[in-house]
Amino acid sequence: MNIETQKEAFYTAITNGKRMEASRLANELLSELGDLKALYEEVFKSSLYRVGQEWEQGRVSVATEHMASMLTEVLLNDLYPLIQAMEQEGKTVVVACVPGEQHEIGCKMVSDVFEMNQWNTLMVGANTPASDLLDFLQNHQPDVLALSAALSKNVPAMQATITQVRTVFSDLPILIGGQALSRVGARELLLDNRVMYLKDLVMLDDLIKNSL
Ligand code: B12
């Protein structure tokens, strides 16, 4: 089976609830693609984007979409021991979705890329109110904050969160990402040069390795 056929088979597996088959294909694709980032980007993300398109056009039900995303989360958890084997060093990142945002698979992938680079990750996940996030940041004093938004309607919540964080943390690097920004652009969110927009895991990995 070539890589494109395997990716197609993976999509079929997650949309038909074939967990074992999806897991087998994910492991095969991982050895062929060579690293987890590529597996996340080229297989997991692209399959979920396709599920979203099919759902939008009424060809995939809500239940099937839920199942496909649940299976993907399970696979991320299954693959975690590969990351855990790497040693963690000093720096810490907090990874959160902005208020109102339930899409958290992107956040999990972002956390994993930090862990692959030996960072400690505090993964707060979905729908985090800005005031609670601020308390959390004050308690944990991370080196970086990463914020995610998938829904266009949550861009104002991202902007409000950044503004609130800046009232206390004037210098903290804030990385922002998610489909909301690839749709509407991030320009109005780049309040200062410590707020950075990154569109995918390859850019993120590069920034962590070279600039953080
Ligand atoms: C699974 C899913 C859900 C699940 C989420 C489950 C979960 N545990 O996360 C549930 C069922 C909760 C859900 C709900 C809804 N969803 Co939904 N969902 C999806 C789906 C199919 C996949 C999402 C996903 O995981 N994608 C894969 C991840 C890996 O991609 P990603 O988030 O873009 O992340 C990547 C990058 O953006 C980047 N990134 C992300 N964040 C960050 C942050 C930083 C700092 C960095 C550096 C990078 C980064 O890294 C990742 C890897 O490259 C998408 C389809 C799609 N196109 O994604 C629709 C989609 C996002 N959903 C959509 C909609 C409309 C909804 C609902 C409004 C539906 C409804 N009527 O209830 C609700 C809203 C819930 C809410 N308030 O948030 C629309 C959004 C359209 C829009 N224009 O805003 C989409 C695009 C489907 C579609 N085609 O219409 N959904």
Boltz pocket constraint, residues with backbone or C-beta under 6 A from the ligand:
constraints:
  - pocket:
      binder: B
      contacts: [[A, 40], [A, 41], [A, 44], [A, 45], [A, 48], [A, 49], [A, 50], [A, 51], [A, 52], [A, 53], [A, 56], [A, 65], [A, 66], [A, 69], [A, 100], [A, 101], [A, 102], [A, 103], [A, 104], [A, 105], [A, 106], [A, 107], [A, 109], [A, 110], [A, 145], [A, 146], [A, 147], [A, 148], [A, 149], [A, 150], [A, 151], [A, 152], [A, 153], [A, 175], [A, 176], [A, 177], [A, 178], [A, 179], [A, 198], [A, 199], [A, 200], [A, 201], [A, 204]]
      max_distance: 6.0
